[in-house]
């Protein structure tokens, strides 16, 4: 169970296991940048970048869930994303939260 909230309805936190994170770094290929550039000429959604961003966030999310499972968590609260440009065209995406063990109330 993953939430951006500080608690899970119907559950109580029995143990806090600390911060967990998943990080990935991605770039678009030269061909992808050309295709994205062409899409900007027509306006609207730039699907090639939407796909890249979605895949990158999903990868960071999966790494975070794996980190939580390794710690013995069955939930993550206060989940967030952060992104930074490492260098031109290269972006780091971080998914993080607090790993916890919860029980049904």
N, C-alpha and C positions, 0 to 999 in steps of 0.2 A: 504494500500500500504506500502510495506516494502522495503527499499533499503540500501545497504552498502555505497551508495554515499551521498554527502552532499546536494543534491537537487534531485528533481524529474522532468524529462523532461516534458515540457508542463504544469507545475504547478508552482505556486508561494506560498511560505510559508507566511501565514498571522498571525500565532501565534505559538510561541515556548512554549511548555508545560513542558519542562524539561526532565530529564532522566527517562526512564522507564526500568524495568528489570523483568526477570523471572528467577527463580532459582530452581533447583531440585538437589537432592542428591540421588545417586543410587549405588548399589553394585550388583555383580553377585552372584547367589546362589552357594552353594558348588557343586551341580551337574553341574551347568553351568561352573564353574571353571575346573572341571574334563573334561568336554566335550571340553572346549577351550584348555586345556592342551593336550588332545589327538590330536586335530586338528593341533597344533604346530609341532607335530612329522612328519606330512606329508608336512609341508610348505604351502605356498600360503595364500590365504585370510582366516581369522579366522571368519567365518560367525556368530558364536554365539556372538562375541564381536562387530562385525559390527552392528548387529541387536540391541544390547544393546545401543551402542553409538548413533545410529540413533533415537531410541525411546527416549533416554534421551535428545538429542538436540531438538527434536520435542516438548517434554513436556516443556522444558525451553522456547522455542519459543512461544508456546501457552500461557504460563503464561505472557510473555512479551506483547503479543498482548492484552491480557485481561487487563493488567495494563494500557496500552495505551488507550484502549476503556473507562476504568473507568475515565481517565483524560479528555476525550472528544476529543481525537485525531482521525484523519482519515488517518494518515500516521506516519511511523517511519523512520527517516533517520539515517545514520551513524551506522547501526545495526552491532553488533559484537557478537562473542561467546568468552567465556573464560572458562577454566576448571582447577580445582585444585584437587589434591588428599588430602582428609580430613584426612584419615588414610589408612593403607594398605588395598587395595581392595574397598575403598569407595571414590567415585569421585563426586565432585560438578560441575555442569555445569550452567553457567550463560549466558543468552542472554540479551543484553542491547542495547539501542539506545536512540535517542532523539525523543520524541513524539511531533508532530506538527499538525497544522491544515493547509491544503493546499486548494487552489482553482485553477481551470483550468485557464490558461492564455488566 
